[in-house]
Structures are given as structure tokens and as C-alpha cells.
Amino acid sequence: MGCVIAGGGPAGAMLALLLARAGVEVTLLEKHGDFLRDFRGDTIHPSTLQVLDELGLAQEFLKLPHRKAYSLSMVSDAGDIKIASLHRLPGEYRYIAFVPQWDFLKLITAAAERYPGFRLLMDTEAYDLIREDGVVRGLRYRDGSGEHEIGADLTVAADGRHSVLRGRAGLATESLGAPMDVLWFRLPRHATDRDDTFLRISAGHMMVAINRESYWQLAYLIPKGGYAALEHAGIDAVREPVARLLPWLADRVGQLRSYDDVSMLTVAIDRLRRWHRPGFLCIGDAAHAMSPVFGVGINLAVQDAVATANLLAGALRTGTPIPESALHLVQRRRMLPTRITQAAQRLVQNRVIGPALTRRFDPSGLPRDLTRIPVLNRLAPRFIGQGIRPEHVTVKEL
């Protein structure tokens, strides 16, 4: 019966491709009719670029519209601060690629469609699990024609931080907290604007500016739970700090006509204590919601998918029963990177973001170039670019 995966995001799509490539019958369910949604940061890091290379997809990926970032910087009231340089990373990929996630997902699912065992169901929402004798044997879903069932040897929840199937399996999350939420919006970019992607920080304010060539994708951080008060104050409560932080955008902030032009992300960091039940596994955001700090959420999800395929594809291909101990191996392998990454995100949230939003952090005293600090020069690029325990594709193509 193979595998059924709920959720066509990075974790689900990559796992479906890897399993189909390995000769497994796999069905991928996506509740939307397309991938054209606001995916916020859309950063593809060197660890994911390496996976694409191992799958023979790197050159196809690089043909997509994208922008490369070879270094990361912070802009304070006192000037620019260089945070990290990726130039010294080992391997071919020494940059972060900013690419719309819908293009990335279309690339992955199109590659999966080359294999006869792959099936993609769009406009299809998984809502419950099928259980027999305490073992998950598939899922129930609804589409335009009604409600249906799919049987499977393994059911994977990759349906995001608000996973329905995770709840149906009775898996509890451990919340780790976050001091901020994020408002996402876009403004036009002019040829005379600065050219990079950067973090802008000032007393009481923080913003990420992502160069998308024809427009700026902007993330304005607000104190946790502060959206209602901001909305009540009117759209000028966003326009004014943006114009103050980035004066060269002052002539464009009027294009934010209302909060309909703004997308609010409720930031959460959490993780499951247990990622599995017999016949059932959670990966990606369904297993661990990540903070936007470092922009590594997509890449952690892809790494989960690679580890899952490496460990389980053989049994799924032959129809060998998968003991829960094998599912626990996936959790054991991916829990350490999850814990360390979330700990680093919380450190930044608690030592930088929270104090900055409450005017208790002043970056003006920092060195202008943090890459001159040897330990940061070695560790920061590897952590951001490759992560903890980067996975490589070992499962063979059939």
C-alpha cells in the first residue's frame, strides 16, 4: 500500500519525491488548488541546495528566478554591521537562494511526477486517520466529490504547524514561546535602492528587508500579541516606522492602504515530544514549528524528509511491516538538530529581538564586522548554511 503524505509543503513534497524515486507507491495530498500562497521568507540554504544536487535537480533549480545572498548584514542607526559570510563554506553552494516557494514546490512535484508510483491530489484535505487494532492504516480525506479513504503502510503528517492529523493521533506539543509576531508585506523596489537583503534594527523596532528585484519583501516585527492594538491604531502605525527605519521607502509606504495589504504571522516555537504512533509519523512543521530567526524552517523540513526516506524507503518498497522502533529512529536522528536550532533561535529572541522591541538592546556598540571574530567566522556560516547534522540522499533511485 506504500505511503500517503498529508501536506504538499517542503517536507511532504520532498519526501514524496524521494520515495517515488526509490520505487515506493506514494500519494501526496495538498489541500489547496495550487502552491501560489505567501510563504514568507522562501530561503533555500546550502544544505537544501546540496540535496537538490544529489537528486540531479540543482541546475533546474538555478534556472528559476532567484537571488543569491553570500553574506548577512544588520543595519543599525549607527551603520551597517556584517554578521556572517558564507564564502568559506565547504562545497559548491556558498550562498542562500531566495526563490518563491511555489516555484520550489512545483519543481519538486514535477520531478516526482516522472515516476509511475507518484500521485498528487490537489484540493484534497486530510481530516482523520484510519486505525485498525491500534495501528494507523491510512487516512480519510475530502475533496470536491465528497469524502474518501486511502490505505497505506505508512501515513505521514507534513501538514504544518497546525497539523490536523497530529491532533487526531493525540500527539502533544511542547511550546517554547516567542516574544514577537511578524507582519509581512511588500513595497516596490527602485533601481537606486540598496542591493542586498538585510536586518534593520533600532530601539523599539526591527525589520527584515528581502530584495526581490522588482519589490521589497518586508517583515516588520511586533511584540507578541500586539497586532490587535496596532490594527486599532490604523495603517499609519505600520507606515510611519517603516518610513523612519528605511527613509528611502517613505515615498512608497502609502501603497499600504490598509491591513488587507499585510499578512500577520503568529510566531511559535514548539516541538512534539513524540513524533510517531504505529503506522504514523510527523515531520517538518507538524513535528516542530520553527521561529523565522535564521530562516531555516524550509531547510529543517527538507532534512527531515531526507532522513525519513533514507531510513524507511527500503521497507516501504518491499512492503515489509515498519515497526514503531523504525519510526523512532527518524525522531532520534532529527531531534538533536531540532533542539539545537530552536535553542539558538530562542537565544536570539531572548537576547536580541525581545530587548530590541522593548528598547533594551542597542546594537551601536557592536563591532562593524562580526566575521572578524574567529569563532563566529567559523560557526555562524556553517550553522546558518548547513545546519546541525545535514542529511545526504543515500536511498537509491529505481
C-alpha positions as CSV (number, residue, x, y, z in Angstrom):
1,M,0.0,0.0,0.0
2,G,3.0,2.3,0.2
3,C,2.9,5.7,1.8
4,V,0.3,8.5,2.0
5,I,1.5,12.0,2.9
6,A,-0.7,14.9,4.0
7,G,0.7,18.3,3.1
8,G,2.4,19.5,0.0
9,G,4.9,21.8,1.6
10,P,8.7,21.3,1.5
11,A,8.7,18.3,3.9
12,G,5.8,16.5,2.2
13,A,6.8,17.2,-1.4
14,M,10.5,16.3,-0.8
15,L,9.6,13.0,0.9
16,A,7.1,12.1,-1.9
17,L,9.8,12.7,-4.5
18,L,12.4,10.6,-2.6
19,L,10.1,7.7,-2.0
20,A,8.7,7.7,-5.6
21,R,12.3,7.8,-6.9
22,A,13.1,4.8,-4.7
23,G,10.2,2.8,-6.2
24,V,7.6,3.3,-3.5
25,E,3.9,3.9,-4.2
26,V,3.2,7.3,-2.7
27,T,0.2,9.6,-2.7
28,L,0.7,13.3,-1.8
29,L,-2.3,15.3,-0.6
30,E,-2.4,19.1,-0.8
31,K,-5.5,20.9,0.5
32,H,-5.1,23.9,-1.8
33,G,-5.7,24.0,-5.5
34,D,-2.2,25.4,-6.2
35,F,1.1,26.4,-4.5
36,L,0.6,30.1,-5.0
37,R,0.5,31.3,-1.4
38,D,2.5,33.7,0.7
39,F,5.4,31.6,2.1
40,R,7.2,34.5,3.7
41,G,11.0,34.1,3.7
42,D,11.4,31.5,1.0
43,T,15.1,30.9,1.7
44,I,16.9,27.8,0.2
45,H,20.1,27.2,2.2
46,P,23.2,25.4,1.1
47,S,22.1,22.2,2.8
48,T,19.0,22.0,0.6
49,L,20.9,23.1,-2.5
50,Q,23.2,20.1,-1.8
51,V,20.2,17.7,-1.6
52,L,18.9,19.1,-4.9
53,D,22.4,18.5,-6.4
54,E,22.3,14.9,-5.2
55,L,19.0,14.4,-6.9
56,G,20.2,15.9,-10.2
57,L,17.9,18.9,-9.8
58,A,20.3,21.7,-8.9
59,Q,20.6,23.1,-12.4
60,E,16.9,23.0,-12.9
61,F,16.5,24.9,-9.6
62,L,19.1,27.5,-10.6
63,K,17.1,28.3,-13.8
64,L,14.2,29.5,-11.6
65,P,14.1,33.3,-10.9
66,H,16.1,33.6,-7.7
67,R,18.6,35.9,-5.9
68,K,21.8,34.8,-4.2
69,A,22.9,36.1,-0.8
70,Y,26.6,35.4,0.0
71,S,26.6,37.3,3.3
72,L,24.2,38.6,6.0
73,S,24.2,42.1,7.5
74,M,22.5,44.2,10.1
75,V,21.7,47.9,9.7
76,S,21.7,49.9,12.9
77,D,21.2,53.6,13.4
78,A,25.0,53.9,13.6
79,G,25.6,52.0,10.3
80,D,26.0,48.5,8.8
81,I,27.2,45.5,10.8
82,K,28.4,42.4,8.9
83,I,27.0,39.3,10.6
84,A,28.2,36.3,8.6
85,S,29.9,35.5,5.3
86,L,29.1,32.2,3.5
87,H,32.1,32.4,1.1
88,R,34.2,29.9,3.1
89,L,31.6,27.2,3.4
90,P,32.8,23.8,2.0
91,G,31.3,22.5,-1.2
92,E,29.9,24.2,-4.2
93,Y,26.9,26.1,-2.6
94,R,28.2,29.1,-0.6
95,Y,25.1,31.2,-0.7
96,I,21.4,31.4,0.3
97,A,19.0,31.4,-2.6
98,F,15.8,33.4,-2.3
99,V,13.2,31.9,-4.5
100,P,9.4,31.9,-4.3
101,Q,8.4,28.7,-2.6
102,W,5.7,27.9,-5.1
103,D,8.4,27.6,-7.8
104,F,10.4,25.3,-5.5
105,L,7.4,23.1,-4.8
106,K,6.4,22.9,-8.5
107,L,10.0,21.9,-9.3
108,I,9.9,19.1,-6.7
109,T,6.4,17.8,-7.6
110,A,7.2,17.9,-11.3
111,A,10.3,15.8,-10.7
112,A,8.2,13.3,-8.6
113,E,5.7,13.0,-11.5
114,R,8.4,11.4,-13.6
115,Y,8.0,8.3,-11.5
116,P,5.0,5.9,-12.1
117,G,4.4,5.4,-8.4
118,F,3.7,9.0,-7.5
119,R,0.2,10.5,-7.3
120,L,-0.6,14.2,-6.4
121,L,-4.1,15.1,-5.2
122,M,-4.8,18.8,-5.1
123,D,-7.8,20.5,-3.5
124,T,-7.7,17.5,-1.1
125,E,-7.8,17.9,2.6
126,A,-6.9,15.1,5.1
127,Y,-9.1,15.2,8.1
128,D,-8.8,11.9,10.0
129,L,-6.8,8.7,10.4
130,I,-7.8,5.1,9.7
131,R,-7.0,2.8,12.6
132,E,-7.0,-1.0,12.9
133,D,-6.0,-2.7,16.1
134,G,-4.2,0.4,17.3
135,V,-2.2,0.9,14.1
136,V,-2.7,3.7,11.6
137,R,-3.6,2.2,8.3
138,G,-4.2,5.3,6.2
139,L,-6.2,8.5,6.2
140,R,-9.6,10.0,5.4
141,Y,-9.8,13.0,3.1
142,R,-12.4,15.2,1.4
143,D,-12.3,16.8,-2.0
144,G,-14.9,18.3,-4.4
145,S,-16.6,14.9,-4.9
146,G,-17.0,14.0,-1.2
147,E,-15.2,12.0,1.5
148,H,-12.8,9.2,0.7
149,E,-10.2,6.9,2.3
150,I,-6.6,5.9,1.3
151,G,-5.0,2.9,2.9
152,A,-1.2,2.9,3.4
153,D,1.6,1.1,5.2
154,L,2.8,4.5,6.5
155,T,0.9,7.7,6.9
156,V,3.0,10.9,7.2
157,A,1.7,14.2,8.6
158,A,3.5,17.0,6.9
159,D,0.5,19.3,7.2
160,G,2.2,22.2,9.0
161,R,2.3,23.8,12.4
162,H,-1.5,23.5,12.8
163,S,-1.5,19.8,11.8
164,V,-4.9,18.2,11.9
165,L,-3.5,14.6,11.7
166,R,-1.1,15.3,14.6
167,G,-4.1,16.2,16.7
168,R,-6.0,13.1,15.5
169,A,-3.0,11.0,16.6
170,G,-3.1,12.5,20.1
171,L,0.4,13.8,19.9
172,A,1.0,16.7,22.3
173,T,3.3,19.7,21.5
174,E,5.7,21.4,23.9
175,S,5.5,25.2,23.4
176,L,8.8,27.1,23.8
177,G,7.4,30.6,23.4
178,A,8.4,33.7,21.3
179,P,8.4,37.4,22.2
180,M,7.3,38.6,18.7
181,D,4.9,38.2,15.8
182,V,5.7,39.3,12.3
183,L,3.9,41.5,9.7
184,W,4.7,40.6,6.1
185,F,4.1,43.0,3.2
186,R,5.7,44.2,0.1
187,L,6.6,47.6,-1.4
188,P,8.0,48.4,-4.9
189,R,11.8,48.4,-5.3
190,H,13.6,51.1,-7.3
191,A,16.9,50.6,-9.1
192,T,18.5,53.2,-6.9
193,D,17.7,51.3,-3.7
194,R,20.4,49.3,-1.9
195,D,21.0,45.9,-3.4
196,D,21.2,43.4,-0.5
197,T,18.9,41.6,1.9
198,F,19.4,42.8,5.5
199,L,18.1,43.1,9.0
200,R,17.2,46.7,10.2
201,I,17.3,47.3,13.9
202,S,16.6,50.3,16.0
203,A,15.4,51.0,19.6
204,G,11.9,49.6,19.7
205,H,11.8,48.4,16.1
206,M,13.1,45.5,14.0
207,M,12.6,44.7,10.3
208,V,13.9,42.3,7.7
209,A,14.2,43.6,4.1
210,I,14.4,40.9,1.3
211,N,15.4,42.1,-2.1
212,R,13.0,40.5,-4.6
213,E,14.4,42.5,-7.6
214,S,11.2,44.3,-8.5
215,Y,9.9,44.7,-4.9
216,W,10.9,44.5,-1.3
217,Q,9.5,41.7,0.8
218,L,9.4,43.2,4.3
219,A,9.0,41.6,7.7
220,Y,8.1,44.1,10.5
221,L,8.5,42.5,14.0
222,I,6.0,43.5,16.7
223,P,5.7,42.4,20.3
224,K,3.8,39.2,20.8
225,G,0.1,39.7,20.8
226,G,0.4,43.3,19.7
227,Y,-1.4,43.0,16.4
228,A,-4.9,44.0,17.6
229,A,-3.7,47.2,19.2
230,L,-1.7,48.0,16.0
231,E,-4.7,47.4,13.8
232,H,-6.9,49.5,16.0
233,A,-4.4,52.4,15.6
234,G,-4.7,52.3,11.8
235,I,-2.3,51.5,9.0
236,D,-0.2,54.6,9.8
237,A,1.1,52.6,12.8
238,V,3.0,50.5,10.2
239,R,3.7,53.1,7.6
240,E,5.4,55.5,10.0
241,P,8.0,53.2,11.5
242,V,8.8,51.7,8.1
243,A,9.5,55.2,6.7
244,R,11.6,56.0,9.7
245,L,13.6,52.8,9.6
246,L,14.1,52.9,5.8
247,P,13.7,56.6,4.7
248,W,14.2,55.8,1.0
249,L,10.9,53.9,1.2
250,A,9.0,56.9,2.6
251,D,7.6,57.8,-0.8
252,R,6.1,54.2,-1.2
253,V,4.6,53.4,2.2
254,G,1.3,55.0,1.1
255,Q,0.8,51.9,-1.1
256,L,0.0,50.1,2.2
257,R,-3.6,51.2,2.0
258,S,-5.0,49.0,4.8
259,Y,-4.2,45.9,6.8
260,D,-5.6,43.9,3.9
261,D,-2.1,44.6,2.3
262,V,-0.4,43.0,5.4
263,S,-0.1,39.3,6.3
264,M,0.3,38.5,10.0
265,L,2.4,35.5,11.1
266,T,1.9,34.4,14.7
267,V,5.4,33.2,15.6
268,A,5.6,30.0,17.6
269,I,8.4,27.6,18.5
270,D,7.2,24.2,19.6
271,R,8.0,20.5,19.1
272,L,6.4,17.2,19.7
273,R,7.8,15.1,22.5
274,R,6.8,12.1,20.4
275,W,6.7,12.2,16.6
276,H,5.0,8.9,15.9
277,R,2.4,6.3,16.5
278,P,2.3,2.8,15.0
279,G,2.0,3.4,11.2
280,F,2.1,7.2,11.6
281,L,4.9,9.8,11.6
282,C,5.1,13.6,11.8
283,I,7.8,15.6,10.0
284,G,8.5,19.2,9.2
285,D,6.4,21.9,11.0
286,A,4.0,19.2,12.0
287,A,6.8,17.9,14.3
288,H,8.5,21.1,15.1
289,A,7.4,24.7,14.4
290,M,10.4,26.9,13.9
291,S,10.9,30.6,14.5
292,P,11.7,32.7,11.4
293,V,15.1,33.5,13.1
294,F,17.9,32.4,10.6
295,G,15.2,31.5,8.0
296,V,15.9,27.7,8.3
297,G,12.4,26.3,8.5
298,I,12.2,25.1,4.9
299,N,15.6,23.5,5.3
300,L,14.9,21.7,8.5
301,A,11.8,20.3,6.8
302,V,13.8,19.1,3.8
303,Q,16.3,17.4,6.1
304,D,13.5,15.6,7.9
305,A,12.3,14.3,4.6
306,V,15.7,13.1,3.5
307,A,16.3,11.3,6.8
308,T,12.8,9.7,6.6
309,A,13.4,8.4,3.1
310,N,16.9,7.1,3.9
311,L,15.6,5.1,6.9
312,L,12.2,3.9,5.6
313,A,12.2,3.6,1.8
314,G,13.6,0.1,1.7
315,A,10.8,-1.3,3.9
316,L,8.1,0.7,2.1
317,R,9.3,-0.6,-1.3
318,T,9.1,-4.2,-0.3
319,G,6.0,-4.0,1.9
320,T,7.9,-5.1,5.0
321,P,6.0,-4.1,8.1
322,I,7.5,-1.0,9.7
323,P,7.9,-1.3,13.5
324,E,7.4,1.8,15.5
325,S,11.0,1.5,16.6
326,A,12.0,2.3,13.0
327,L,9.8,5.5,13.1
328,H,11.5,6.4,16.4
329,L,14.9,6.2,14.6
330,V,13.7,9.2,12.4
331,Q,12.8,11.1,15.5
332,R,16.1,10.3,17.2
333,R,18.1,11.4,14.2
334,R,16.2,14.7,13.7
335,M,15.5,15.6,17.3
336,L,19.0,16.8,18.1
337,P,19.2,19.3,15.1
338,T,15.7,20.5,16.1
339,R,16.6,21.1,19.7
340,I,19.9,22.9,18.9
341,T,18.4,25.0,16.2
342,Q,15.4,26.0,18.4
343,A,17.8,26.8,21.3
344,A,19.8,29.1,19.1
345,Q,16.6,30.8,17.8
346,R,15.4,31.3,21.4
347,L,18.8,32.8,22.4
348,V,18.4,35.4,19.6
349,Q,14.8,36.0,20.5
350,N,15.5,36.5,24.2
351,R,18.9,38.3,23.9
352,V,18.3,40.5,20.8
353,I,14.7,40.6,19.5
354,G,12.8,40.9,22.8
355,P,15.1,43.5,24.2
356,A,15.2,45.4,20.8
357,L,11.4,45.6,20.8
358,T,11.3,46.9,24.3
359,R,14.2,49.4,23.8
360,R,16.7,47.4,26.0
361,F,19.1,46.4,23.2
362,D,21.4,48.9,21.4
363,P,23.5,47.4,18.6
364,S,25.6,50.5,18.1
365,G,28.3,49.1,20.4
366,L,28.8,46.0,18.3
367,P,31.9,45.7,16.0
368,R,31.2,46.7,12.4
369,D,32.4,43.3,11.2
370,L,31.4,40.3,13.3
371,T,33.1,38.0,10.8
372,R,36.5,39.2,12.2
373,I,35.7,37.3,15.4
374,P,37.2,33.8,14.7
375,V,34.7,31.6,16.5
376,L,31.8,33.5,14.8
377,N,33.5,33.4,11.4
378,R,33.8,29.6,11.7
379,L,30.5,28.6,13.3
380,A,27.9,31.1,12.1
381,P,28.1,30.3,8.4
382,R,28.0,26.6,9.0
383,F,25.1,26.8,11.4
384,I,23.1,29.1,9.1
385,G,24.1,27.5,5.8
386,Q,24.4,23.8,6.6
387,G,22.7,23.4,9.9
388,I,23.2,20.7,12.5
389,R,23.7,17.2,11.0
390,P,23.0,17.9,7.4
391,E,21.4,14.9,5.6
392,H,22.5,13.4,2.3
393,V,20.5,11.3,-0.1
394,T,21.5,7.6,0.4
395,V,18.4,5.9,-0.8
396,K,18.9,4.6,-4.4
397,E,16.8,5.5,-7.4
398,L,14.9,2.7,-9.0
